[in-house]
């Protein structure tokens, strides 16, 4: 019989440096392939790069990550607008 454990308990154990793997069933792991990435070069005005860098710094992410986040949000928004 399996016991139920709360995420907060696992977090606490992990924060205390304890091994938490025994809480997980690793006999049949689900491994998802990473999506294929393509490199894209952008030419942007200096003011835009500075603004991206400021926002990326505020969020503690790279400029590339910020652009990915913003583009994904916009694409999801556009996809939602088309289905209405």
GISULVEN-V454173 format. One record per backbone hydrogen bond with DSSP energy under -1.0 kcal/mol. NH is the residue of the N-H (numbers start at 0). CO is the residue of the C=O. E is the energy in kcal/mol with one decimal. If there is no record, write none. Layout:
nh: <NH	NH>
co: <CO	CO>
e: <E	E>
//
This chain:
nh: <9	10	11	12	13	14	15	16	17	22	23	48	49	50	51	52	53	54	55	56	57	58	60	65	66	67	68	69	70	71	72	73	74	75	76	77	78	79	80	81	82>
co: <5	6	7	8	9	10	11	13	12	19	20	44	45	46	47	48	49	50	51	52	53	54	55	61	62	63	64	65	66	67	68	69	70	71	72	73	74	75	76	77	78>
e: <-1.8	-2.9	-2.3	-2.5	-2.8	-2.9	-1.7	-1.9	-2.6	-2.0	-2.1	-1.8	-2.4	-2.0	-2.6	-2.7	-2.2	-2.3	-2.9	-2.3	-2.2	-1.7	-2.5	-2.4	-2.5	-2.3	-2.6	-2.9	-2.7	-2.4	-2.5	-2.2	-2.6	-2.5	-2.3	-2.8	-2.7	-2.3	-2.2	-1.7	-1.1>
//
